[in-house]
Amino acid sequence: MPPRSAIETLLRIYFEKMHWFIWIFHEPSFMAQAHEILSVESWTRQDMRKVVVMLTVAALGLKCAVQNTSPEGRRLLESISSDPQDLVEQLIGEVRLHLLDLLDDACIETAQVTVLLGGFYIFHGSPSLAWSTIGMSVRAAYGSAIHCASDDDPEDSVATQVRRRCWNHVTVADTFASQIYGRPASIDPAFSELLPLTQMDDTVIPGLGDLSENPDHSVENGSVTALTFHWLKYKLYEIIRETISTFRLLRPCSPMSIEDLQGLIDAVQRIDSRLKDWTKSLPSPFDKSNGIFNADDDEDVQTFASPFPRFFDPQNSDAAADDPALRQLRFQAWLLQDTYNAAVVLAHRPLLEYRLSSDYRRVLLPKPVADLIDRSFDVSIKAALNISKTPVMQFEHEFCLAFIFIHLFTAGVILCIPPTTHPHSSMAHEAKAGVFRIIQAAKALRSHSQIARHAEELLSDLLKQSLYREVDLAFKEDRPTESGLVVSAAQGGLQFPDLRQASMNKSRGDTPMVDQTASMADAHGFVQPPAAGSNGPTEWTDESYLMNTDVSYLQPLDLPLDETFGAFGQGESH
């Protein structure tokens, strides 16, 4: 057990670096409880839950401190431990030692500890442990009944609000895990409602009064507080959870009929409408007037403005950097932006996959339907470009850096598509620039995050293959300007590189995947769209296209994109 002063320092670091991101405690009461625990020389069995949650928070606080490689951060680490990484492992090991006993207690601390461990393993450890531990937090929440609202609970009591904060975050963590791993969520939709939150002594943001331009246009009709970001995040993940559930329930026939396609389009439009409604509920400084959400394809936005220019733009960033409250608000704005754009990509991904499939090129679609499918393609690319413009270096010393790189990897995969569908176009140029931004950021921060390191390796290979195909198309005189991605003659599906195998190869030191690009390209045939002006309303809808009738890859949230993203998740621990 580290000295009391070291533990108290680590707890303070946690609340400085993570509390604004994962909101499951009431800081004043938690710190008071920790001081009480640390003031005694020995603990009883009844104290175990309090001790274990304190050690978990301390471990994550130390992990945040380890990420701070600035001179000040190094001095702080030296004052805590000569081997901070080993101390992190010791603290996590102590928590794991008592985890079964904590599960047996079925208390709120069980849910808090497991959801924090799940976050730790997602961002800094094992994806398989992350998935299981977050699922455990859902069971723990059900077991301790923190999801049950009671009329007897005083709304403004600390215990009530902590319980509700914890439950709401469990729904977010479960949805996020399902989103990035492509697996079913653990929460029963019948018991997934968000619990209402109230303002408390720890929700006030000092000095925000002059920044909130429209205090009436806010969450719950109040001024912007620490609660605002979290409630907006909860509501956004509610839409993401609905998206995942909706697409998993859709079962298109093989080949997809026009009725199934129309049903898929209706589902995408319904989710898209909910996302747009969510943006309309945003208060300043998170709202669109400050440049945070402009992914609407109906608007011709060439550049992506920084959120809340008064302290997000470079000339005003010094004031924000000096003020911890404004700094956290800036981080929250960018995280909302990335989460929103990732939700947009998720919502439009089924139509994006269909747009890239042989099925799309085989049938003659009505122009309104074809236009809607093309719109999904454009919206997905624009949202991915928005994610690629996240100022990653500002998060260099933050725990949430890995969270950002997960979304950056998703964006990078999407942006590798245009060079092979619209070679040498302005869209392809912007997409390649976006992937380069992501790779450069990942390279600069690879020592800070293993997810960044993995993203750099896999996206570099994927981009090289994309560029190879784009150049190959340019030298094939018998091919028109626009062509499809490589399509397997046997399957007819979009062929992303085998990132799962590439990840395993890299961990063993095998030949990089890019060295196999030429042979992969030769093994597949390029599907050629008809020349412009040929039969059919567009060059992508000619009936002469033949395809295999196996359309299993069209199952939403399944192959091929999910294998690519899943390979990334499974490779994080290598």
Summary of the structure (lengths in Angstrom):
residues: 574
radius of gyration: 24.6
end to end distance: 29.7
largest distance: 84.4
contacts: 1927
relative contact order: 0.08
helix: 64%
strand: 1%
